[in-house]
């Protein structure tokens, strides 16, 4: 079953927010079939730790402004790979070195 319309709308919010903070290589993947508990992953790259944190902050701010709170957040302190779980969409904000590795 493909991602829901709501999830697609959330992906758009995440992508626009990431782009607003100079996020690079933004990719959205429909993982609703193979994973089942989430509809989409959005992956974005930041140039350095501060940029990664700014991108994650903007994603959270814009999702909250649209009525979607963060269910889980991991990696914020290090700014190397921040995972933001919004239920139907999970955003992965990578430092460029981590993105190349993974």
TORPA-4810 file (N, C-alpha, C, O; in nm, 3 decimals):
<nodes>
NODE_1_0.085_-0.118_0.000_0.000_0.000_0.000_0.089_0.124_0.000_0.179_0.135_0.084_X
NODE_2_0.067_0.218_-0.091_0.151_0.339_-0.098_0.125_0.434_0.018_0.026_0.423_0.090_X
NODE_3_0.217_0.526_0.034_0.207_0.627_0.140_0.075_0.702_0.130_0.023_0.726_0.021_X
NODE_4_0.022_0.739_0.246_-0.105_0.813_0.249_-0.086_0.956_0.200_0.025_1.008_0.193_X
NODE_5_-0.197_1.017_0.165_-0.193_1.158_0.122_-0.141_1.246_0.235_-0.067_1.342_0.210_X
NODE_6_-0.180_1.216_0.358_-0.131_1.293_0.472_0.021_1.281_0.484_0.089_1.381_0.506_X
NODE_7_0.073_1.160_0.469_0.218_1.141_0.476_0.289_1.218_0.364_0.395_1.276_0.387_X
NODE_8_0.231_1.218_0.248_0.291_1.292_0.136_0.293_1.442_0.167_0.390_1.510_0.136_X
NODE_9_0.186_1.492_0.228_0.183_1.633_0.270_0.293_1.660_0.374_0.358_1.764_0.370_X
NODE_10_0.312_1.567_0.467_0.416_1.582_0.569_0.555_1.580_0.507_0.643_1.655_0.549_X
NODE_11_0.575_1.494_0.409_0.703_1.490_0.338_0.732_1.626_0.276_0.845_1.675_0.282_X
NODE_12_0.631_1.687_0.216_0.649_1.818_0.154_0.688_1.923_0.257_0.775_2.006_0.231_X
NODE_13_0.625_1.921_0.373_0.658_2.016_0.480_0.804_1.998_0.523_0.878_2.094_0.537_X
NODE_14_0.843_1.873_0.543_0.981_1.842_0.585_1.080_1.889_0.479_1.180_1.952_0.512_X
NODE_15_1.053_1.860_0.353_1.145_1.896_0.245_1.159_2.047_0.231_1.270_2.097_0.213_X
NODE_16_1.049_2.119_0.238_1.054_2.265_0.227_1.131_2.325_0.344_1.211_2.417_0.327_X
NODE_17_1.105_2.273_0.464_1.176_2.322_0.583_1.326_2.296_0.572_1.407_2.383_0.605_X
NODE_18_1.363_2.177_0.527_1.505_2.143_0.511_1.572_2.234_0.408_1.684_2.281_0.428_X
NODE_19_1.502_2.258_0.300_1.555_2.344_0.194_1.574_2.488_0.245_1.668_2.556_0.205_X
NODE_20_1.484_2.533_0.331_1.491_2.669_0.384_1.618_2.692_0.466_1.663_2.806_0.481_X
NODE_21_1.675_2.585_0.520_1.798_2.596_0.599_1.918_2.538_0.523_2.014_2.491_0.584_X
NODE_22_1.911_2.543_0.392_2.019_2.500_0.304_2.051_2.350_0.314_2.166_2.309_0.297_X
NODE_23_1.949_2.269_0.343_1.967_2.125_0.339_1.995_2.083_0.196_1.942_2.141_0.101_X
NODE_24_2.078_1.982_0.181_2.119_1.937_0.048_2.079_1.791_0.028_2.051_1.719_0.124_X
NODE_25_2.077_1.749_-0.099_2.050_1.609_-0.135_1.925_1.556_-0.065_1.928_1.449_-0.004_X
NODE_26_1.816_1.630_-0.074_1.691_1.591_-0.009_1.627_1.479_-0.090_1.600_1.493_-0.210_X
NODE_27_1.603_1.366_-0.022_1.545_1.249_-0.086_1.432_1.197_0.001_1.447_1.185_0.123_X
NODE_28_1.318_1.167_-0.061_1.206_1.106_0.011_1.185_0.966_-0.044_1.186_0.944_-0.165_X
NODE_29_1.168_0.871_0.047_1.145_0.732_0.009_1.013_0.683_0.065_0.986_0.700_0.184_X
NODE_30_0.931_0.624_-0.020_0.807_0.560_0.024_0.846_0.423_0.078_0.882_0.333_0.001_X
NODE_31_0.837_0.406_0.209_0.874_0.279_0.273_0.752_0.211_0.335_0.765_0.123_0.420_X
NODE_32_0.633_0.253_0.292_0.510_0.200_0.350_0.495_0.050_0.326_0.440_-0.021_0.411_X
NODE_33_0.544_0.001_0.214_0.533_-0.142_0.186_0.629_-0.225_0.268_0.585_-0.312_0.344_X
NODE_34_0.758_-0.201_0.256_0.854_-0.287_0.327_0.857_-0.269_0.478_0.889_-0.364_0.549_X
NODE_35_0.826_-0.151_0.529_0.839_-0.127_0.672_0.704_-0.137_0.743_0.695_-0.200_0.848_X
NODE_36_0.602_-0.077_0.688_0.468_-0.091_0.742_0.430_-0.002_0.859_0.313_0.032_0.873_X
NODE_37_0.524_0.036_0.943_0.490_0.121_1.058_0.513_0.269_1.030_0.476_0.355_1.111_X
NODE_38_0.572_0.298_0.918_0.596_0.436_0.876_0.575_0.442_0.725_0.602_0.345_0.654_X
NODE_39_0.527_0.556_0.676_0.501_0.567_0.533_0.620_0.617_0.453_0.641_0.574_0.339_X
NODE_40_0.699_0.707_0.512_0.808_0.767_0.433_0.926_0.805_0.520_0.913_0.840_0.638_X
NODE_41_1.042_0.796_0.458_1.166_0.849_0.514_1.203_0.970_0.430_1.191_0.967_0.307_X
NODE_42_1.248_1.075_0.495_1.306_1.190_0.424_1.449_1.201_0.474_1.474_1.209_0.594_X
NODE_43_1.542_1.201_0.381_1.684_1.214_0.415_1.736_1.345_0.359_1.706_1.383_0.246_X
NODE_44_1.814_1.413_0.442_1.869_1.543_0.403_2.010_1.555_0.461_2.039_1.500_0.567_X
NODE_45_2.095_1.628_0.391_2.233_1.646_0.433_2.258_1.790_0.474_2.214_1.884_0.408_X
NODE_46_2.332_1.805_0.585_2.379_1.935_0.630_2.531_1.940_0.619_2.597_1.837_0.625_X
NODE_47_2.585_2.058_0.602_2.729_2.075_0.579_2.814_2.057_0.705_2.929_2.014_0.696_X
NODE_48_2.759_2.090_0.820_2.833_2.080_0.946_2.732_2.059_1.060_2.611_2.059_1.037_X
NODE_49_2.782_2.040_1.181_2.694_2.010_1.294_2.590_2.119_1.317_2.472_2.089_1.340_X
NODE_50_2.632_2.243_1.311_2.539_2.354_1.334_2.430_2.356_1.227_2.313_2.380_1.258_X
NODE_51_2.467_2.332_1.102_2.369_2.328_0.993_2.272_2.212_1.010_2.152_2.227_0.987_X
NODE_52_2.323_2.096_1.051_2.238_1.979_1.076_2.135_2.012_1.184_2.017_1.981_1.170_X
NODE_53_2.179_2.075_1.291_2.089_2.111_1.401_1.986_2.216_1.356_1.870_2.209_1.394_X
NODE_54_2.030_2.313_1.275_1.938_2.416_1.227_1.832_2.356_1.135_1.715_2.394_1.142_X
NODE_55_1.873_2.263_1.051_1.777_2.195_0.963_1.674_2.119_1.047_1.554_2.129_1.023_X
NODE_56_1.722_2.042_1.144_1.632_1.965_1.229_1.536_2.057_1.305_1.417_2.027_1.316_X
NODE_57_1.587_2.167_1.358_1.502_2.263_1.430_1.393_2.319_1.339_1.277_2.330_1.380_X
NODE_58_1.429_2.354_1.217_1.332_2.410_1.124_1.227_2.306_1.085_1.109_2.338_1.073_X
NODE_59_1.269_2.182_1.066_1.173_2.076_1.035_1.073_2.062_1.150_0.952_2.056_1.127_X
NODE_60_1.124_2.057_1.273_1.035_2.044_1.388_0.941_2.165_1.400_0.822_2.149_1.427_X
NODE_61_0.994_2.283_1.382_0.913_2.404_1.392_0.800_2.404_1.289_0.686_2.434_1.321_X
NODE_62_0.834_2.369_1.165_0.733_2.372_1.058_0.630_2.259_1.074_0.512_2.279_1.047_X
NODE_63_0.675_2.143_1.118_0.579_2.034_1.141_0.485_2.072_1.257_0.365_2.047_1.249_X
NODE_64_0.540_2.131_1.364_0.457_2.172_1.477_0.357_2.281_1.434_0.241_2.280_1.476_X
NODE_65_0.404_2.374_1.351_0.315_2.481_1.301_0.200_2.423_1.219_0.095_2.486_1.206_X
NODE_66_0.219_2.304_1.166_0.115_2.237_1.089_0.044_2.128_1.169_-0.023_2.041_1.113_X
NODE_67_0.061_2.133_1.302_-0.013_2.044_1.389_0.047_1.906_1.410_-0.023_1.814_1.452_X
NODE_68_0.175_1.891_1.382_0.241_1.761_1.395_0.359_1.769_1.490_0.461_1.829_1.458_X
NODE_69_0.343_1.710_1.606_0.452_1.716_1.703_0.547_1.598_1.684_0.510_1.494_1.630_X
NODE_70_0.668_1.618_1.728_0.771_1.515_1.720_0.743_1.408_1.824_0.727_1.438_1.942_X
NODE_71_0.737_1.282_1.780_0.714_1.171_1.871_0.844_1.122_1.934_0.846_1.081_2.050_X
NODE_72_0.951_1.129_1.856_1.081_1.088_1.906_1.190_1.165_1.832_1.180_1.192_1.712_X
NODE_73_1.295_1.199_1.908_1.409_1.272_1.853_1.535_1.207_1.905_1.547_1.181_2.025_X
NODE_74_1.628_1.179_1.817_1.756_1.121_1.858_1.870_1.191_1.786_1.856_1.232_1.671_X
NODE_75_1.984_1.204_1.855_2.105_1.256_1.794_2.120_1.407_1.792_2.214_1.457_1.732_X
NODE_76_2.030_1.480_1.855_2.033_1.626_1.848_2.161_1.686_1.904_2.216_1.780_1.846_X
NODE_77_2.210_1.633_2.015_2.326_1.693_2.082_2.453_1.688_1.998_2.531_1.784_1.998_X
NODE_78_2.475_1.578_1.927_2.598_1.566_1.848_2.590_1.636_1.712_2.692_1.681_1.660_X
NODE_79_2.471_1.644_1.656_2.455_1.711_1.527_2.519_1.636_1.412_2.557_1.697_1.312_X
NODE_80_2.530_1.505_1.425_2.590_1.424_1.318_2.483_1.349_1.239_2.492_1.337_1.117_X
NODE_81_2.383_1.298_1.308_2.271_1.229_1.245_2.153_1.245_1.339_2.147_1.181_1.444_X
NODE_82_2.060_1.329_1.301_1.942_1.354_1.383_1.824_1.283_1.320_1.794_1.301_1.202_X
NODE_83_1.756_1.203_1.401_1.636_1.133_1.357_1.517_1.201_1.422_1.514_1.220_1.544_X
NODE_84_1.418_1.237_1.341_1.295_1.299_1.389_1.178_1.212_1.344_1.155_1.195_1.225_X
NODE_85_1.105_1.157_1.440_0.993_1.068_1.412_0.862_1.143_1.432_0.832_1.191_1.541_X
NODE_86_0.784_1.154_1.324_0.655_1.220_1.330_0.540_1.121_1.314_0.426_1.161_1.291_X
NODE_87_0.569_0.993_1.327_0.466_0.891_1.315_0.461_0.833_1.176_0.508_0.721_1.153_X
NODE_88_0.403_0.906_1.082_0.394_0.856_0.945_0.518_0.890_0.862_0.541_0.829_0.757_X
NODE_89_0.597_0.986_0.908_0.719_1.027_0.837_0.833_1.035_0.938_0.817_1.086_1.049_X
NODE_90_0.949_0.983_0.896_1.071_0.993_0.977_1.173_1.071_0.895_1.204_1.035_0.782_X
NODE_91_1.224_1.179_0.954_1.326_1.260_0.888_1.463_1.221_0.944_1.481_1.212_1.065_X
NODE_92_1.557_1.200_0.854_1.697_1.171_0.890_1.780_1.289_0.839_1.791_1.310_0.719_X
NODE_93_1.836_1.365_0.932_1.920_1.479_0.894_2.064_1.440_0.923_2.104_1.427_1.039_X
NODE_94_2.140_1.421_0.817_2.276_1.371_0.826_2.379_1.483_0.810_2.359_1.576_0.731_X
NODE_95_2.488_1.474_0.883_2.609_1.549_0.852_2.661_1.488_0.722_2.644_1.368_0.700_X
NODE_96_2.725_1.566_0.637_2.766_1.514_0.507_2.858_1.393_0.517_2.855_1.306_0.430_X
NODE_97_2.940_1.385_0.621_3.029_1.269_0.636_2.950_1.142_0.668_2.982_1.035_0.617_X
NODE_98_2.847_1.154_0.753_2.764_1.038_0.785_2.683_0.996_0.664_2.666_0.876_0.639_X
NODE_99_2.634_1.092_0.590_2.552_1.060_0.470_2.636_0.982_0.370_2.585_0.888_0.309_X
NODE_100_2.761_1.019_0.352_2.847_0.945_0.259_2.872_0.803_0.310_2.878_0.708_0.231_X
NODE_101_2.887_0.787_0.441_2.914_0.657_0.499_2.793_0.565_0.489_2.806_0.448_0.451_X
NODE_102_2.675_0.617_0.522_2.553_0.535_0.521_2.481_0.542_0.389_2.377_0.480_0.371_X
</nodes>
